[in-house]
Amino acid sequence: MTILSEASLLVLMSVSILTGPGVKAGRILVFPVDGSHWVNMNLLIQNLHTKGHEVTVVHTTTSWYIKENAPHYRSITVTLPQAIPIEQEDFFVTFLVKMMEIQKEGGSIIGFMKFYWEMLSALSNIHYQASLLGAEIFENKTLLQSIRDSQFDMVLLDPGLPVGVLVAHKLKLPTVFNVRWITSGEGHFVVAPSPTSYVPISGLAVTDKMMFWERVKNTLFYALNTCIDKLIVCPHYDRLVERYLGGDVNFYHLLQGADIWLMRVDFVFEFPRPTMPNIAYIGGFQCKPSKPLTSELEEFVQSSGEHGFILMSLGTLVKGLPTEITSEIAAAFAQLPQKVLWRHAGDHPSNLGNNTLLVKWMPQNDLLGHPKIKAFVAHGGTNGIYESIYHGVPVVGIPLLFDQFENVLRLEARGAAKVVDASKLTSQNFLQAVQEVLYNPSYRNNMKRLSALHRDKPVHPLDTAVYWIEFVMRHKGAAHLRTESYKMPWYAYYSVDVFCFLLSILLLPTAVVVGAVRFLFLRLCRKSKTKQE
């Protein structure tokens, strides 16, 4: 063998080791969730398309972000009698206004009941409308046959609206979840052991270091979430399952039976907890190095001089806060020497300072990576949180809805954020929070430490996600990584029957001894009585 051929062989061996096992171009059926969830899913789809896979996205005619025509995917468009609420642009604004009005009433029982009535009504309506998507697909025999004829290799879906789980079962296809939230809350609670003693429940803003009464509340919230899921959410999908899949199929088992869970979580941010072998962690997979700004934005941030600039964004769902709150925020910003770049689509506050620029859209990732940025005022959405961690920018949190309260709490617990209650926000307390994050170096130092930990990975989370999707296609699933414990009855899962059996064995000798002693005692008593007579 010549030196050249030996060198060529070494190169080929090195390439095969680095690239790992290959997979032929596959066909992937995608069921996404609109809004900010689509931002994550779309990035994953783009990467799969780049690797040669053929992706088909199922969406409705009223989709907000999901477009019918795109260069990196095909689409199946389904018409529904009524739009799914979260696909309506004004849904979250209206919902937020209602929630804030209720919060201002304080912690009264009436306020608590109002809050949950609004939340449960909205939740039920969302899942009812989503279930109609499944009914439309199953009823349309031509569409269903067309999907079958496409010979998809797998289904990739966001189980926040889990219609795709039912379709995947009908087509007998393996499933991969792009997930953090599921029908009952945080995804881990469906697939992994979740002790309420140190794993915070969705909807309760506590850390993993809970005092006794916090553990009591955590357990009660777990029971409440379970009841909400079983009584409010699941019935919409149970009806679909019974009608189209048969009475022997359990909807919750379909959820728990996914092959791979691509969990949008990083334990730099999340509290430690038990996990399972079919969960792959891809938290922050959308993060990337910043790109140069446009000349207009670069000129604005450079004009901040040594003071730098502050970025404010409330994400994609909420277009604007009520005017009484934005006026307080604007008044606080006007007192700062920093420049402020504020993504704001509502009415302009009348008291806006000369240092503040309002824009309807901005390149958030690129701005967070700019060397002159000093702080990020954010609502606490997952995408923004991970981008701030990636770039090491401390956060002033104004949580508004859903998981945002828990997200900012996690950063606050790590000393990288300061939280302001939107329902109690004033120019003074907001200004104090911003100044504390700006001038107390611990916030930036703590966030830089989180950034270093988050970036220190052998493989980028996006590559991890693509690997596991291709893994499922190569092996037609990943059943060997999935526990079947979810099929066990509750008394077997928690070993109640085993405990009762062992307890009976333990008590049996005691019962025999007690019985024998009692028998002997009674016999002696009878003999003594007979002698006395």
Stockholm file with secondary structure:
# STOCKHOLM 1.0

chainA/1-533         MTILSEASLLVLMSVSILTGPGVKAGRILVFPVDGSHWVNMNLLIQNLHTKGHEVTVVHTTTSWYIKENAPHYRSITVTLPQAIPIEQEDFFVTFLVKMMEIQKEGGSIIGFMKFYWEMLSALSNIHYQASLLGAEIFENKTLLQSIRDSQFDMVLLDPGLPVGVLVAHKLKLPTVFNVRWITSGEGHFVVAPSPTSYVPISGLAVTDKMMFWERVKNTLFYALNTCIDKLIVCPHYDRLVERYLGGDVNFYHLLQGADIWLMRVDFVFEFPRPTMPNIAYIGGFQCKPSKPLTSELEEFVQSSGEHGFILMSLGTLVKGLPTEITSEIAAAFAQLPQKVLWRHAGDHPSNLGNNTLLVKWMPQNDLLGHPKIKAFVAHGGTNGIYESIYHGVPVVGIPLLFDQFENVLRLEARGAAKVVDASKLTSQNFLQAVQEVLYNPSYRNNMKRLSALHRDKPVHPLDTAVYWIEFVMRHKGAAHLRTESYKMPWYAYYSVDVFCFLLSILLLPTAVVVGAVRFLFLRLCRKSKTKQE
#=GR chainA/1-533 SS CCHHHHHHHHHHHHHHHHHCSCCCCCEEEEECCSTHHHHHHHHHHHHHHHTTCEEEEEEETTCSSCCSCBTTBEEEEECCSSCCGGGSTTHHHHHHHHHHHHHHTCSCHHHHHHHHHHHHHHHHHHHHHHHHHHHHHHHCHHHHHHHHHTTCSEEEECTTSTHHHHHHHHHTCCEEEEESEETTEETHHHHSCCCTTTSCCTTCCCCSSCCHHHHHHHHHHHHHHHHHIIIIIHHHHHHHHHHHTCTTCCHHHHHHTCSEEEECCCTTTSCCCCCCTTEEECTTTTCCCCCCCCHHHHHHHHTTGGGCEEEEECTTTCCCCCHHHHHHHHHHHTTCSSEEEEECCSCCCTTCCTTEEEESCCCHHHHHTSTTEEEEEECCCHHHHHHHHHHTCCEEECCCSTTHHHHHHHHHHTTSEEECCGGGCCHHHHHHHHHHHHHCHHHHHHHHHHHHHHHCCSSCHHHHHHHHHHHHHHHTCCGGGSCCGGGSCHHHHTTHHHHHHHHHHHHHHHHHHHHHHHHHHHHHHHHHHHHHC
#=GC SS_cons         CCHHHHHHHHHHHHHHHHHCSCCCCCEEEEECCSTHHHHHHHHHHHHHHHTTCEEEEEEETTCSSCCSCBTTBEEEEECCSSCCGGGSTTHHHHHHHHHHHHHHTCSCHHHHHHHHHHHHHHHHHHHHHHHHHHHHHHHCHHHHHHHHHTTCSEEEECTTSTHHHHHHHHHTCCEEEEESEETTEETHHHHSCCCTTTSCCTTCCCCSSCCHHHHHHHHHHHHHHHHHIIIIIHHHHHHHHHHHTCTTCCHHHHHHTCSEEEECCCTTTSCCCCCCTTEEECTTTTCCCCCCCCHHHHHHHHTTGGGCEEEEECTTTCCCCCHHHHHHHHHHHTTCSSEEEEECCSCCCTTCCTTEEEESCCCHHHHHTSTTEEEEEECCCHHHHHHHHHHTCCEEECCCSTTHHHHHHHHHHTTSEEECCGGGCCHHHHHHHHHHHHHCHHHHHHHHHHHHHHHCCSSCHHHHHHHHHHHHHHHTCCGGGSCCGGGSCHHHHTTHHHHHHHHHHHHHHHHHHHHHHHHHHHHHHHHHHHHHC
//
